[in-house]
Amino acid sequence: MIDEQTEKPRSSFWKELPILLGVAILVAVLVRSFVLQTFFIPSASMENTLKIDDRVLVNKLVYDFRSPHRGEVVVFRAPTEWNPDGEDYIKRVIGVGGDHVVCCDAQDRLTINGKSLDEPYIYPGNKPANQEFDVTVPDGRLWVMGDHRQESGDSLQHWQQPDPNIDSATIPEDRVVGRAFTVFWPVDRAKWLSVPEQFDRIPNP
């Protein structure tokens, strides 16, 4: 004789399983679309902070509530002047709207709003920049650079075009996808991508 009390829950479970799976998939899609997303590193432009094939986790929600800060590592959709296909790039924010960024001081360091910036994350042997420059970042835009300066297609590279233009060298804040806040793969390289303390000393413009 079949125990009806046992059979009903089992039947109910199989009926509910497609709903549960659908809800789980919907939650995963919503999280990926609006909250968190993984990205892999395709180039050497951020070495040694990020190496080729590292996987990072990106917070896509944070900049809905505030603007990017100096020192943060951000993923953004490249302007068409940088890449006609609008591919995703990852760089470090050096200057935000209103900042006066100059290369270089007597110790070969960038200065931001008159304050020299020590950059321990720069790839060994690289200079902060391969040429002198003096720019003021427009409001609502960002001056971004790779940590491996000699291998990075960044704001400085686009400033160096035949006709330097601050709008073509900077990226609009609304093209930022989110903040990369941790390396999670490979496991032996897992770490937080915190803002270097040197940026705390930079004054506002």
C-alpha positions, 0 to 999 in steps of 0.5 A: 500500500502506498503511503499518500503522505510520503508520495504527495511531497515527492510529487510536489517537489518534481512539480516545483523543481522547474520553477525553482530552477527558473527562479535561480536562473533569473536571479543569476541573470539579474545579478550578472546584469546589474550587480556583479560580473566576472572579467578576464584580463586579456593583455599585459597593460595592468601588470603586475597588478593584473596578469594575463588570464587573471579573473576579476570580479566587478561591482557594477552597482557602486557607481550608480551611487557615486562617481569613480575615485582616484586609484580605483581599478575600473572596467569601461567600454572603450570610446570609439576613438579608442576602439571602434568596437567599444570593447571593455578595457580595464585601467586605473583611475589617475585623475577625476573631473577637475584634477590637474595632472602633470608629468613630471616632478623633479623625482620623476613622479606624476603630480595631481593638483600640485601633490606628487604621487608615488606609484608602487604598483607601476611595472618594474622599470617603467616610468610614470609616463614616457613624455611630459604632459599637463592636463586638466580633466574635464568634469564628468570624465576620467584620466586612466592609465595602465600599471604597465605604462609601456604596454598600455593603451590609455589616456596618455597614449591617446593624448599623444595622437597628432592632435592632442585632445583632452576629450579623446584622451579621457573617458566619460564616467557613463562608460564605466561598467564597474569597479574591479575589486578582487582577483579570484582566479587563479586561486594562488593570485587571489587578492583584493584590489584596494586603493593604494594609500598614496591616493589618500594624500591627493588634495581635491582640485 
